Amino acid sequence: MLAKILNILVALLLLLVVLGSLEGANWRIAEGEIAGVPQIADVMYINYVFPFEVIALLLLAALIGSIFLAKKEAP
Amino acid sequence: MIPLSSYVMVAAILFVIGAYGVISQRNGIKILMCVELLLNGANLNLVAFSSFNGNVAGQIFALFSIAIAAAEAAIGFAILIMLFRVSDTIDLDNINVLRW
């Protein structure tokens, strides 16, 4: 019971801190068009090709690793 | 048009729900779900700031982050399967084989 109250307290405190930090924030907002899919494709396949390939390899590694972990027979 | 602060507020609430789940739940699957909530809060921030700033890089980072989240979930569930085979439970309070 105490742990439950403490958990809720910590969560509320975190919410308070995060929302409090938004108060009076002064963000620069660009005028004009909001970026769409064509721009995303351009930047992704021109500027960020290498991270894209690395992510592909990472997903392959995660696939192989999870199959290896989960397929083992029970001891 | 929805202002930027609304997006950030929703992302903050999502993040706090995820953090509350991570610190309060003891079931492995629930904790993994709450970690996904944390990542979704961060992704929402990335996409909101990127689209309001006219810079596409943030949305691409969000895509990469979603891919990382998928890999993390796959490995996490595989580890949970192994834990269940070894100790017949996924209640993380009862799993202390790595404790010093």
Backbone of each chain as nested JSON, in Angstrom:
{
  "chains": [
    {"id": "A", "residues": [
      {"number": 1, "name": "MET", "atoms": {"N": [0.83, -1.2, 0.0], "CA": [0.0, 0.0, 0.0], "C": [0.87, 1.258, 0.0]}},
      {"number": 2, "name": "LEU", "atoms": {"N": [1.876, 1.237, 0.896], "CA": [2.791, 2.389, 0.955], "C": [3.531, 2.551, -0.362]}},
      {"number": 3, "name": "ALA", "atoms": {"N": [3.939, 1.399, -0.919], "CA": [4.669, 1.469, -2.184], "C": [3.792, 2.06, -3.28]}},
      {"number": 4, "name": "LYS", "atoms": {"N": [2.487, 1.681, -3.256], "CA": [1.567, 2.198, -4.27], "C": [1.464, 3.723, -4.167]}},
      {"number": 5, "name": "ILE", "atoms": {"N": [1.278, 4.206, -2.921], "CA": [1.157, 5.658, -2.724], "C": [2.436, 6.349, -3.169]}},
      {"number": 6, "name": "LEU", "atoms": {"N": [3.586, 5.748, -2.818], "CA": [4.866, 6.348, -3.217], "C": [5.0, 6.404, -4.728]}},
      {"number": 7, "name": "ASN", "atoms": {"N": [4.573, 5.325, -5.394], "CA": [4.659, 5.309, -6.859], "C": [3.836, 6.43, -7.46]}},
      {"number": 8, "name": "ILE", "atoms": {"N": [2.59, 6.556, -6.969], "CA": [1.727, 7.608, -7.519], "C": [2.323, 8.985, -7.227]}},
      {"number": 9, "name": "LEU", "atoms": {"N": [2.904, 9.122, -6.03], "CA": [3.504, 10.401, -5.656], "C": [4.657, 10.75, -6.596]}},
      {"number": 10, "name": "VAL", "atoms": {"N": [5.51, 9.76, -6.846], "CA": [6.654, 10.012, -7.734], "C": [6.184, 10.362, -9.136]}},
      {"number": 11, "name": "ALA", "atoms": {"N": [5.145, 9.653, -9.598], "CA": [4.638, 9.934, -10.945], "C": [4.05, 11.337, -11.022]}},
      {"number": 12, "name": "LEU", "atoms": {"N": [3.281, 11.723, -9.987], "CA": [2.702, 13.069, -9.995], "C": [3.786, 14.141, -9.948]}},
      {"number": 13, "name": "LEU", "atoms": {"N": [4.831, 13.851, -9.155], "CA": [5.943, 14.804, -9.06], "C": [6.615, 14.983, -10.419]}},
      {"number": 14, "name": "LEU", "atoms": {"N": [6.809, 13.837, -11.111], "CA": [7.431, 13.903, -12.44], "C": [6.562, 14.707, -13.405]}},
      {"number": 15, "name": "LEU", "atoms": {"N": [5.226, 14.455, -13.334], "CA": [4.311, 15.195, -14.198], "C": [4.396, 16.687, -13.908]}},
      {"number": 16, "name": "LEU", "atoms": {"N": [4.436, 17.011, -12.606], "CA": [4.509, 18.416, -12.206], "C": [5.781, 19.068, -12.746]}},
      {"number": 17, "name": "VAL", "atoms": {"N": [6.906, 18.354, -12.616], "CA": [8.181, 18.925, -13.067], "C": [8.166, 19.128, -14.572]}},
      {"number": 18, "name": "VAL", "atoms": {"N": [7.671, 18.115, -15.297], "CA": [7.709, 18.214, -16.761], "C": [6.771, 19.297, -17.262]}},
      {"number": 19, "name": "LEU", "atoms": {"N": [5.532, 19.308, -16.69], "CA": [4.593, 20.336, -17.135], "C": [5.033, 21.717, -16.666]}},
      {"number": 20, "name": "GLY", "atoms": {"N": [5.66, 21.797, -15.479], "CA": [6.136, 23.081, -14.993], "C": [7.231, 23.657, -15.857]}},
      {"number": 21, "name": "SER", "atoms": {"N": [8.028, 22.757, -16.444], "CA": [9.11, 23.249, -17.294], "C": [8.582, 23.78, -18.618]}},
      {"number": 22, "name": "LEU", "atoms": {"N": [7.306, 23.453, -18.945], "CA": [6.747, 23.983, -20.191], "C": [6.255, 25.409, -20.018]}},
      {"number": 23, "name": "GLU", "atoms": {"N": [6.043, 25.828, -18.778], "CA": [5.509, 27.16, -18.529], "C": [6.486, 28.225, -19.008]}},
      {"number": 24, "name": "GLY", "atoms": {"N": [5.99, 29.162, -19.781], "CA": [6.819, 30.266, -20.219], "C": [7.911, 29.886, -21.195]}},
      {"number": 25, "name": "ALA", "atoms": {"N": [7.813, 28.694, -21.748], "CA": [8.812, 28.314, -22.743], "C": [8.6, 29.122, -24.009]}},
      {"number": 26, "name": "ASN", "atoms": {"N": [9.684, 29.515, -24.611], "CA": [9.611, 30.366, -25.789], "C": [10.233, 29.62, -26.966]}},
      {"number": 27, "name": "TRP", "atoms": {"N": [9.367, 28.906, -27.722], "CA": [9.885, 28.111, -28.825], "C": [9.824, 28.891, -30.114]}},
      {"number": 28, "name": "ARG", "atoms": {"N": [10.866, 28.736, -30.897], "CA": [10.847, 29.344, -32.217], "C": [10.028, 28.455, -33.143]}},
      {"number": 29, "name": "ILE", "atoms": {"N": [9.03, 29.017, -33.749], "CA": [8.185, 28.264, -34.66], "C": [8.377, 28.839, -36.056]}},
      {"number": 30, "name": "ALA", "atoms": {"N": [8.758, 27.975, -36.988], "CA": [9.025, 28.439, -38.343], "C": [7.71, 28.693, -39.057]}},
      {"number": 31, "name": "GLU", "atoms": {"N": [7.669, 29.713, -39.862], "CA": [6.491, 29.979, -40.681], "C": [6.541, 29.094, -41.916]}},
      {"number": 32, "name": "GLY", "atoms": {"N": [5.399, 28.986, -42.571], "CA": [5.387, 28.324, -43.859], "C": [4.932, 26.878, -43.782]}},
      {"number": 33, "name": "GLU", "atoms": {"N": [5.277, 26.135, -44.833], "CA": [4.769, 24.796, -45.007], "C": [5.283, 23.848, -43.942]}},
      {"number": 34, "name": "ILE", "atoms": {"N": [4.384, 22.953, -43.515], "CA": [4.817, 21.857, -42.651], "C": [5.348, 20.752, -43.558]}},
      {"number": 35, "name": "ALA", "atoms": {"N": [6.493, 20.199, -43.168], "CA": [7.173, 19.227, -44.021], "C": [6.3, 18.002, -44.239]}},
      {"number": 36, "name": "GLY", "atoms": {"N": [6.318, 17.487, -45.453], "CA": [5.498, 16.343, -45.796], "C": [6.342, 15.149, -46.199]}},
      {"number": 37, "name": "VAL", "atoms": {"N": [5.675, 14.167, -46.793], "CA": [6.349, 12.914, -47.107], "C": [7.474, 13.08, -48.142]}},
      {"number": 38, "name": "PRO", "atoms": {"N": [7.299, 13.87, -49.227], "CA": [8.406, 13.981, -50.187], "C": [9.688, 14.51, -49.569]}},
      {"number": 39, "name": "GLN", "atoms": {"N": [9.569, 15.534, -48.699], "CA": [10.784, 16.049, -48.043], "C": [11.419, 14.984, -47.16]}},
      {"number": 40, "name": "ILE", "atoms": {"N": [10.545, 14.232, -46.452], "CA": [11.083, 13.177, -45.585], "C": [11.869, 12.174, -46.417]}},
      {"number": 41, "name": "ALA", "atoms": {"N": [11.299, 11.779, -47.559], "CA": [11.986, 10.798, -48.4], "C": [13.317, 11.35, -48.879]}},
      {"number": 42, "name": "ASP", "atoms": {"N": [13.321, 12.621, -49.319], "CA": [14.572, 13.209, -49.81], "C": [15.652, 13.174, -48.735]}},
      {"number": 43, "name": "VAL", "atoms": {"N": [15.306, 13.714, -47.557], "CA": [16.342, 13.809, -46.522], "C": [16.761, 12.423, -46.047]}},
      {"number": 44, "name": "MET", "atoms": {"N": [15.786, 11.516, -45.958], "CA": [16.101, 10.193, -45.416], "C": [17.046, 9.419, -46.333]}},
      {"number": 45, "name": "TYR", "atoms": {"N": [16.803, 9.495, -47.657], "CA": [17.609, 8.67, -48.554], "C": [18.794, 9.419, -49.134]}},
      {"number": 46, "name": "ILE", "atoms": {"N": [18.995, 10.68, -48.729], "CA": [20.187, 11.393, -49.194], "C": [21.121, 11.671, -48.029]}},
      {"number": 47, "name": "ASN", "atoms": {"N": [20.558, 12.254, -46.936], "CA": [21.429, 12.649, -45.823], "C": [21.613, 11.534, -44.792]}},
      {"number": 48, "name": "TYR", "atoms": {"N": [20.61, 10.666, -44.68], "CA": [20.645, 9.688, -43.592], "C": [20.635, 8.26, -44.118]}},
      {"number": 49, "name": "VAL", "atoms": {"N": [21.367, 8.013, -45.203], "CA": [21.379, 6.662, -45.761], "C": [22.131, 5.713, -44.843]}},
      {"number": 50, "name": "PHE", "atoms": {"N": [23.249, 6.182, -44.315], "CA": [24.074, 5.278, -43.504], "C": [23.355, 4.831, -42.224]}},
      {"number": 51, "name": "PRO", "atoms": {"N": [22.737, 5.759, -41.444], "CA": [21.964, 5.292, -40.296], "C": [20.843, 4.339, -40.686]}},
      {"number": 52, "name": "PHE", "atoms": {"N": [20.23, 4.593, -41.857], "CA": [19.17, 3.711, -42.334], "C": [19.682, 2.283, -42.503]}},
      {"number": 53, "name": "GLU", "atoms": {"N": [20.845, 2.15, -43.139], "CA": [21.4, 0.803, -43.334], "C": [21.801, 0.175, -42.01]}},
      {"number": 54, "name": "VAL", "atoms": {"N": [22.348, 1.0, -41.114], "CA": [22.745, 0.468, -39.811], "C": [21.521, -0.041, -39.051]}},
      {"number": 55, "name": "ILE", "atoms": {"N": [20.393, 0.701, -39.17], "CA": [19.153, 0.267, -38.51], "C": [18.679, -1.048, -39.105]}},
      {"number": 56, "name": "ALA", "atoms": {"N": [18.847, -1.19, -40.432], "CA": [18.445, -2.45, -41.071], "C": [19.245, -3.605, -40.501]}},
      {"number": 57, "name": "LEU", "atoms": {"N": [20.565, -3.392, -40.371], "CA": [21.41, -4.453, -39.801], "C": [21.026, -4.738, -38.358]}},
      {"number": 58, "name": "LEU", "atoms": {"N": [20.707, -3.667, -37.605], "CA": [20.332, -3.846, -36.208], "C": [19.059, -4.669, -36.089]}},
      {"number": 59, "name": "LEU", "atoms": {"N": [18.075, -4.392, -36.972], "CA": [16.834, -5.159, -36.924], "C": [17.091, -6.617, -37.264]}},
      {"number": 60, "name": "LEU", "atoms": {"N": [17.99, -6.85, -38.243], "CA": [18.319, -8.23, -38.593], "C": [18.966, -8.935, -37.413]}},
      {"number": 61, "name": "ALA", "atoms": {"N": [19.885, -8.219, -36.734], "CA": [20.556, -8.819, -35.583], "C": [19.562, -9.12, -34.469]}},
      {"number": 62, "name": "ALA", "atoms": {"N": [18.617, -8.187, -34.243], "CA": [17.614, -8.413, -33.199], "C": [16.737, -9.6, -33.547]}},
      {"number": 63, "name": "LEU", "atoms": {"N": [16.381, -9.724, -34.833], "CA": [15.569, -10.863, -35.284], "C": [16.279, -12.171, -35.008]}},
      {"number": 64, "name": "ILE", "atoms": {"N": [17.551, -12.252, -35.465], "CA": [18.293, -13.496, -35.285], "C": [18.498, -13.783, -33.801]}},
      {"number": 65, "name": "GLY", "atoms": {"N": [18.834, -12.733, -33.04], "CA": [19.09, -12.941, -31.614], "C": [17.859, -13.387, -30.871]}},
      {"number": 66, "name": "SER", "atoms": {"N": [16.715, -12.788, -31.183], "CA": [15.519, -13.179, -30.432], "C": [15.082, -14.584, -30.806]}},
      {"number": 67, "name": "ILE", "atoms": {"N": [15.248, -14.946, -32.088], "CA": [14.908, -16.325, -32.461], "C": [15.841, -17.293, -31.748]}},
      {"number": 68, "name": "PHE", "atoms": {"N": [17.136, -16.935, -31.703], "CA": [18.101, -17.814, -31.039], "C": [17.753, -17.975, -29.565]}},
      {"number": 69, "name": "LEU", "atoms": {"N": [17.344, -16.859, -28.913], "CA": [17.031, -16.942, -27.487], "C": [15.758, -17.751, -27.253]}},
      {"number": 70, "name": "ALA", "atoms": {"N": [14.746, -17.519, -28.087], "CA": [13.438, -18.086, -27.782], "C": [13.283, -19.51, -28.276]}},
      {"number": 71, "name": "LYS", "atoms": {"N": [14.151, -19.949, -29.193], "CA": [13.945, -21.257, -29.815], "C": [14.621, -22.392, -29.049]}},
      {"number": 72, "name": "LYS", "atoms": {"N": [15.465, -21.998, -28.101], "CA": [16.187, -23.039, -27.355], "C": [15.233, -23.953, -26.618]}},
      {"number": 73, "name": "GLU", "atoms": {"N": [15.622, -25.218, -26.519], "CA": [14.803, -26.158, -25.756], "C": [14.913, -25.832, -24.276]}},
      {"number": 74, "name": "ALA", "atoms": {"N": [13.844, -26.148, -23.554], "CA": [13.884, -25.916, -22.107], "C": [14.904, -26.848, -21.46]}},
      {"number": 75, "name": "PRO", "atoms": {"N": [15.662, -26.336, -20.508], "CA": [16.682, -27.157, -19.862], "C": [16.049, -28.242, -18.986]}}
    ]},
    {"id": "B", "residues": [
      {"number": 1, "name": "MET", "atoms": {"N": [-5.581, 25.376, -35.91], "CA": [-4.326, 24.61, -35.825], "C": [-3.953, 24.385, -34.367]}},
      {"number": 2, "name": "ILE", "atoms": {"N": [-3.581, 23.183, -34.063], "CA": [-3.267, 22.84, -32.674], "C": [-1.915, 23.437, -32.313]}},
      {"number": 3, "name": "PRO", "atoms": {"N": [-1.816, 24.158, -31.205], "CA": [-0.516, 24.761, -30.864], "C": [0.492, 23.705, -30.422]}},
      {"number": 4, "name": "LEU", "atoms": {"N": [1.745, 24.112, -30.478], "CA": [2.841, 23.177, -30.178], "C": [2.795, 22.707, -28.731]}},
      {"number": 5, "name": "SER", "atoms": {"N": [2.354, 23.62, -27.83], "CA": [2.399, 23.241, -26.417], "C": [1.448, 22.088, -26.123]}},
      {"number": 6, "name": "SER", "atoms": {"N": [0.348, 21.954, -26.899], "CA": [-0.566, 20.836, -26.67], "C": [0.11, 19.508, -26.977]}},
      {"number": 7, "name": "TYR", "atoms": {"N": [0.838, 19.485, -28.103], "CA": [1.557, 18.253, -28.439], "C": [2.544, 17.889, -27.332]}},
      {"number": 8, "name": "VAL", "atoms": {"N": [3.274, 18.905, -26.869], "CA": [4.291, 18.621, -25.855], "C": [3.638, 18.156, -24.551]}},
      {"number": 9, "name": "MET", "atoms": {"N": [2.45, 18.738, -24.268], "CA": [1.769, 18.328, -23.038], "C": [1.303, 16.88, -23.132]}},
      {"number": 10, "name": "VAL", "atoms": {"N": [0.724, 16.503, -24.265], "CA": [0.295, 15.115, -24.444], "C": [1.494, 14.179, -24.336]}},
      {"number": 11, "name": "ALA", "atoms": {"N": [2.615, 14.588, -24.946], "CA": [3.81, 13.746, -24.874], "C": [4.271, 13.606, -23.431]}},
      {"number": 12, "name": "ALA", "atoms": {"N": [4.188, 14.703, -22.652], "CA": [4.62, 14.636, -21.258], "C": [3.726, 13.697, -20.464]}},
      {"number": 13, "name": "ILE", "atoms": {"N": [2.396, 13.784, -20.714], "CA": [1.473, 12.904, -19.98], "C": [1.737, 11.453, -20.343]}},
      {"number": 14, "name": "LEU", "atoms": {"N": [1.966, 11.193, -21.637], "CA": [2.271, 9.824, -22.087], "C": [3.532, 9.312, -21.399]}},
      {"number": 15, "name": "PHE", "atoms": {"N": [4.543, 10.174, -21.331], "CA": [5.814, 9.791, -20.711], "C": [5.622, 9.472, -19.235]}},
      {"number": 16, "name": "VAL", "atoms": {"N": [4.801, 10.297, -18.564], "CA": [4.608, 10.07, -17.129], "C": [3.838, 8.782, -16.883]}},
      {"number": 17, "name": "ILE", "atoms": {"N": [2.846, 8.488, -17.745], "CA": [2.122, 7.219, -17.6], "C": [3.088, 6.045, -17.762]}},
      {"number": 18, "name": "GLY", "atoms": {"N": [3.981, 6.152, -18.757], "CA": [4.96, 5.086, -18.957], "C": [5.895, 4.942, -17.772]}},
      {"number": 19, "name": "ALA", "atoms": {"N": [6.36, 6.081, -17.241], "CA": [7.284, 6.011, -16.103], "C": [6.59, 5.433, -14.878]}},
      {"number": 20, "name": "TYR", "atoms": {"N": [5.309, 5.817, -14.686], "CA": [4.564, 5.259, -13.561], "C": [4.436, 3.744, -13.71]}},
      {"number": 21, "name": "GLY", "atoms": {"N": [4.17, 3.279, -14.918], "CA": [4.065, 1.841, -15.127], "C": [5.372, 1.135, -14.838]}},
      {"number": 22, "name": "VAL", "atoms": {"N": [6.484, 1.745, -15.299], "CA": [7.776, 1.087, -15.103], "C": [8.101, 0.978, -13.624]}},
      {"number": 23, "name": "ILE", "atoms": {"N": [7.764, 2.036, -12.833], "CA": [8.157, 1.946, -11.422], "C": [7.137, 1.214, -10.576]}},
      {"number": 24, "name": "SER", "atoms": {"N": [5.908, 1.03, -11.071], "CA": [4.918, 0.409, -10.189], "C": [4.633, -1.041, -10.55]}},
      {"number": 25, "name": "GLN", "atoms": {"N": [4.765, -1.418, -11.817], "CA": [4.388, -2.778, -12.198], "C": [5.524, -3.753, -11.923]}},
      {"number": 26, "name": "ARG", "atoms": {"N": [5.155, -4.997, -11.693], "CA": [6.165, -6.026, -11.45], "C": [6.102, -7.128, -12.497]}},
      {"number": 27, "name": "ASN", "atoms": {"N": [5.176, -6.989, -13.441], "CA": [5.059, -7.996, -14.489], "C": [5.933, -7.58, -15.664]}},
      {"number": 28, "name": "GLY", "atoms": {"N": [6.734, -8.527, -16.175], "CA": [7.68, -8.177, -17.222], "C": [7.025, -7.636, -18.465]}},
      {"number": 29, "name": "ILE", "atoms": {"N": [5.9, -8.238, -18.867], "CA": [5.248, -7.787, -20.096], "C": [4.69, -6.381, -19.915]}},
      {"number": 30, "name": "LYS", "atoms": {"N": [4.12, -6.117, -18.724], "CA": [3.585, -4.774, -18.492], "C": [4.713, -3.739, -18.526]}},
      {"number": 31, "name": "ILE", "atoms": {"N": [5.874, -4.1, -17.962], "CA": [6.989, -3.151, -17.97], "C": [7.448, -2.868, -19.398]}},
      {"number": 32, "name": "LEU", "atoms": {"N": [7.491, -3.928, -20.23], "CA": [7.884, -3.692, -21.623], "C": [6.876, -2.786, -22.329]}},
      {"number": 33, "name": "MET", "atoms": {"N": [5.576, -2.993, -22.048], "CA": [4.574, -2.126, -22.658], "C": [4.764, -0.687, -22.212]}},
      {"number": 34, "name": "CYS", "atoms": {"N": [5.119, -0.49, -20.934], "CA": [5.277, 0.876, -20.451], "C": [6.544, 1.516, -21.015]}},
      {"number": 35, "name": "VAL", "atoms": {"N": [7.572, 0.71, -21.275], "CA": [8.756, 1.263, -21.941], "C": [8.389, 1.75, -23.343]}},
      {"number": 36, "name": "GLU", "atoms": {"N": [7.492, 1.0, -24.01], "CA": [7.02, 1.469, -25.311], "C": [6.305, 2.812, -25.178]}},
      {"number": 37, "name": "LEU", "atoms": {"N": [5.531, 2.976, -24.083], "CA": [4.864, 4.265, -23.886], "C": [5.873, 5.386, -23.726]}},
      {"number": 38, "name": "LEU", "atoms": {"N": [6.943, 5.118, -22.96], "CA": [7.995, 6.134, -22.803], "C": [8.561, 6.527, -24.155]}},
      {"number": 39, "name": "LEU", "atoms": {"N": [8.874, 5.514, -24.978], "CA": [9.459, 5.809, -26.287], "C": [8.477, 6.572, -27.164]}},
      {"number": 40, "name": "ASN", "atoms": {"N": [7.167, 6.251, -27.035], "CA": [6.19, 6.962, -27.851], "C": [6.071, 8.415, -27.441]}},
      {"number": 41, "name": "GLY", "atoms": {"N": [6.224, 8.683, -26.127], "CA": [6.218, 10.08, -25.705], "C": [7.372, 10.849, -26.323]}},
      {"number": 42, "name": "ALA", "atoms": {"N": [8.547, 10.251, -26.299], "CA": [9.707, 10.912, -26.894], "C": [9.518, 11.101, -28.392]}},
      {"number": 43, "name": "ASN", "atoms": {"N": [8.936, 10.083, -29.063], "CA": [8.71, 10.195, -30.512], "C": [7.748, 11.319, -30.838]}},
      {"number": 44, "name": "LEU", "atoms": {"N": [6.699, 11.448, -30.009], "CA": [5.726, 12.519, -30.251], "C": [6.393, 13.881, -30.152]}},
      {"number": 45, "name": "ASN", "atoms": {"N": [7.302, 14.023, -29.168], "CA": [8.05, 15.278, -29.068], "C": [8.873, 15.528, -30.322]}},
      {"number": 46, "name": "LEU", "atoms": {"N": [9.59, 14.482, -30.766], "CA": [10.433, 14.643, -31.954], "C": [9.614, 15.102, -33.148]}},
      {"number": 47, "name": "VAL", "atoms": {"N": [8.477, 14.434, -33.381], "CA": [7.685, 14.753, -34.571], "C": [7.073, 16.143, -34.448]}},
      {"number": 48, "name": "ALA", "atoms": {"N": [6.584, 16.484, -33.249], "CA": [5.949, 17.794, -33.093], "C": [6.956, 18.908, -33.322]}},
      {"number": 49, "name": "PHE", "atoms": {"N": [8.107, 18.83, -32.664], "CA": [9.093, 19.908, -32.836], "C": [9.587, 19.968, -34.262]}},
      {"number": 50, "name": "SER", "atoms": {"N": [9.786, 18.788, -34.897], "CA": [10.297, 18.788, -36.261], "C": [9.299, 19.432, -37.209]}},
      {"number": 51, "name": "SER", "atoms": {"N": [8.015, 19.101, -37.064], "CA": [7.069, 19.646, -38.04], "C": [6.778, 21.113, -37.762]}},
      {"number": 52, "name": "PHE", "atoms": {"N": [6.878, 21.549, -36.512], "CA": [6.657, 22.967, -36.269], "C": [7.872, 23.805, -36.612]}},
      {"number": 53, "name": "ASN", "atoms": {"N": [9.036, 23.171, -36.707], "CA": [10.252, 23.905, -36.989], "C": [10.594, 23.892, -38.472]}},
      {"number": 54, "name": "GLY", "atoms": {"N": [9.82, 23.148, -39.269], "CA": [10.102, 23.07, -40.68], "C": [11.342, 22.275, -41.022]}},
      {"number": 55, "name": "ASN", "atoms": {"N": [11.794, 21.439, -40.074], "CA": [13.007, 20.651, -40.293], "C": [12.631, 19.172, -40.23]}},
      {"number": 56, "name": "VAL", "atoms": {"N": [12.966, 18.424, -41.298], "CA": [12.456, 17.067, -41.415], "C": [13.26, 16.075, -40.59]}},
      {"number": 57, "name": "ALA", "atoms": {"N": [14.452, 16.469, -40.141], "CA": [15.35, 15.497, -39.515], "C": [14.715, 14.847, -38.289]}},
      {"number": 58, "name": "GLY", "atoms": {"N": [13.918, 15.606, -37.551], "CA": [13.304, 15.051, -36.354], "C": [12.372, 13.898, -36.665]}},
      {"number": 59, "name": "GLN", "atoms": {"N": [11.62, 14.009, -37.757], "CA": [10.694, 12.928, -38.102], "C": [11.461, 11.686, -38.518]}},
      {"number": 60, "name": "ILE", "atoms": {"N": [12.621, 11.891, -39.174], "CA": [13.434, 10.728, -39.555], "C": [14.011, 10.076, -38.312]}},
      {"number": 61, "name": "PHE", "atoms": {"N": [14.417, 10.907, -37.339], "CA": [14.897, 10.338, -36.08], "C": [13.786, 9.553, -35.401]}},
      {"number": 62, "name": "ALA", "atoms": {"N": [12.538, 10.038, -35.506], "CA": [11.425, 9.312, -34.913], "C": [11.252, 7.955, -35.574]}},
      {"number": 63, "name": "LEU", "atoms": {"N": [11.433, 7.911, -36.904], "CA": [11.341, 6.625, -37.605], "C": [12.421, 5.667, -37.105]}},
      {"number": 64, "name": "PHE", "atoms": {"N": [13.661, 6.187, -36.976], "CA": [14.739, 5.336, -36.483], "C": [14.438, 4.859, -35.073]}},
      {"number": 65, "name": "SER", "atoms": {"N": [13.883, 5.769, -34.273], "CA": [13.579, 5.415, -32.894], "C": [12.516, 4.321, -32.828]}},
      {"number": 66, "name": "ILE", "atoms": {"N": [11.543, 4.362, -33.769], "CA": [10.527, 3.308, -33.796], "C": [11.174, 1.97, -34.136]}},
      {"number": 67, "name": "ALA", "atoms": {"N": [12.149, 1.99, -35.077], "CA": [12.834, 0.748, -35.431], "C": [13.611, 0.204, -34.236]}},
      {"number": 68, "name": "ILE", "atoms": {"N": [14.289, 1.099, -33.498], "CA": [15.024, 0.665, -32.308], "C": [14.059, 0.08, -31.286]}},
      {"number": 69, "name": "ALA", "atoms": {"N": [12.864, 0.706, -31.157], "CA": [11.885, 0.2, -30.196], "C": [11.437, -1.202, -30.583]}},
      {"number": 70, "name": "ALA", "atoms": {"N": [11.296, -1.445, -31.895], "CA": [10.895, -2.783, -32.336], "C": [11.959, -3.803, -31.959]}},
      {"number": 71, "name": "ALA", "atoms": {"N": [13.239, -3.467, -32.2], "CA": [14.32, -4.393, -31.858], "C": [14.342, -4.644, -30.355]}},
      {"number": 72, "name": "GLU", "atoms": {"N": [14.15, -3.571, -29.582], "CA": [14.178, -3.707, -28.125], "C": [13.042, -4.61, -27.638]}},
      {"number": 73, "name": "ALA", "atoms": {"N": [11.838, -4.443, -28.237], "CA": [10.716, -5.271, -27.81], "C": [10.965, -6.733, -28.143]}},
      {"number": 74, "name": "ALA", "atoms": {"N": [11.558, -6.986, -29.332], "CA": [11.815, -8.377, -29.713], "C": [12.78, -9.025, -28.736]}},
      {"number": 75, "name": "ILE", "atoms": {"N": [13.896, -8.33, -28.446], "CA": [14.876, -8.898, -27.517], "C": [14.276, -9.049, -26.121]}},
      {"number": 76, "name": "GLY", "atoms": {"N": [13.481, -8.037, -25.706], "CA": [12.886, -8.105, -24.374], "C": [11.96, -9.292, -24.22]}},
      {"number": 77, "name": "PHE", "atoms": {"N": [11.116, -9.524, -25.229], "CA": [10.193, -10.649, -25.108], "C": [10.929, -11.974, -25.179]}},
      {"number": 78, "name": "ALA", "atoms": {"N": [12.008, -12.031, -25.982], "CA": [12.788, -13.272, -26.023], "C": [13.423, -13.542, -24.664]}},
      {"number": 79, "name": "ILE", "atoms": {"N": [13.945, -12.482, -24.014], "CA": [14.533, -12.666, -22.682], "C": [13.463, -13.106, -21.693]}},
      {"number": 80, "name": "LEU", "atoms": {"N": [12.248, -12.544, -21.833], "CA": [11.173, -12.959, -20.927], "C": [10.812, -14.431, -21.13]}},
      {"number": 81, "name": "ILE", "atoms": {"N": [10.822, -14.873, -22.399], "CA": [10.535, -16.294, -22.652], "C": [11.575, -17.168, -21.969]}},
      {"number": 82, "name": "MET", "atoms": {"N": [12.869, -16.766, -22.114], "CA": [13.925, -17.55, -21.451], "C": [13.747, -17.551, -19.952]}},
      {"number": 83, "name": "LEU", "atoms": {"N": [13.404, -16.38, -19.379], "CA": [13.208, -16.298, -17.933], "C": [12.066, -17.202, -17.499]}},
      {"number": 84, "name": "PHE", "atoms": {"N": [11.001, -17.238, -18.3], "CA": [9.866, -18.072, -17.931], "C": [10.238, -19.543, -17.977]}},
      {"number": 85, "name": "ARG", "atoms": {"N": [11.108, -19.929, -18.934], "CA": [11.521, -21.327, -18.984], "C": [12.4, -21.688, -17.81]}},
      {"number": 86, "name": "VAL", "atoms": {"N": [13.246, -20.73, -17.392], "CA": [14.183, -21.043, -16.307], "C": [13.464, -21.046, -14.972]}},
      {"number": 87, "name": "SER", "atoms": {"N": [12.62, -20.024, -14.72], "CA": [12.112, -19.874, -13.362], "C": [10.592, -19.94, -13.274]}},
      {"number": 88, "name": "ASP", "atoms": {"N": [9.893, -20.28, -14.36], "CA": [8.445, -20.472, -14.339], "C": [7.667, -19.245, -13.889]}},
      {"number": 89, "name": "THR", "atoms": {"N": [8.248, -18.079, -13.993], "CA": [7.512, -16.869, -13.659], "C": [8.128, -15.706, -14.419]}},
      {"number": 90, "name": "ILE", "atoms": {"N": [7.298, -14.68, -14.697], "CA": [7.867, -13.446, -15.241], "C": [7.64, -12.312, -14.266]}},
      {"number": 91, "name": "ASP", "atoms": {"N": [7.304, -12.647, -13.012], "CA": [7.192, -11.624, -11.982], "C": [8.604, -11.205, -11.59]}},
      {"number": 92, "name": "LEU", "atoms": {"N": [8.947, -9.953, -11.887], "CA": [10.356, -9.564, -11.768], "C": [10.821, -9.479, -10.322]}},
      {"number": 93, "name": "ASP", "atoms": {"N": [9.884, -9.494, -9.35], "CA": [10.328, -9.519, -7.956], "C": [10.97, -10.853, -7.603]}},
      {"number": 94, "name": "ASN", "atoms": {"N": [10.538, -11.917, -8.282], "CA": [11.036, -13.249, -7.931], "C": [12.28, -13.623, -8.717]}},
      {"number": 95, "name": "ILE", "atoms": {"N": [12.71, -12.771, -9.602], "CA": [13.857, -13.115, -10.449], "C": [15.076, -12.383, -9.914]}},
      {"number": 96, "name": "ASN", "atoms": {"N": [15.934, -13.083, -9.214], "CA": [17.124, -12.44, -8.656], "C": [18.363, -13.266, -8.926]}},
      {"number": 97, "name": "VAL", "atoms": {"N": [18.372, -14.003, -10.058], "CA": [19.532, -14.831, -10.351], "C": [20.762, -13.993, -10.647]}},
      {"number": 98, "name": "LEU", "atoms": {"N": [20.573, -12.737, -11.054], "CA": [21.722, -11.894, -11.371], "C": [22.128, -11.014, -10.203]}},
      {"number": 99, "name": "ARG", "atoms": {"N": [21.427, -11.197, -9.077], "CA": [21.737, -10.322, -7.939], "C": [23.019, -10.783, -7.278]}},
      {"number": 100, "name": "TRP", "atoms": {"N": [23.828, -9.806, -6.882], "CA": [25.135, -10.133, -6.31], "C": [24.982, -10.607, -4.878]}}
    ]}
  ]
}
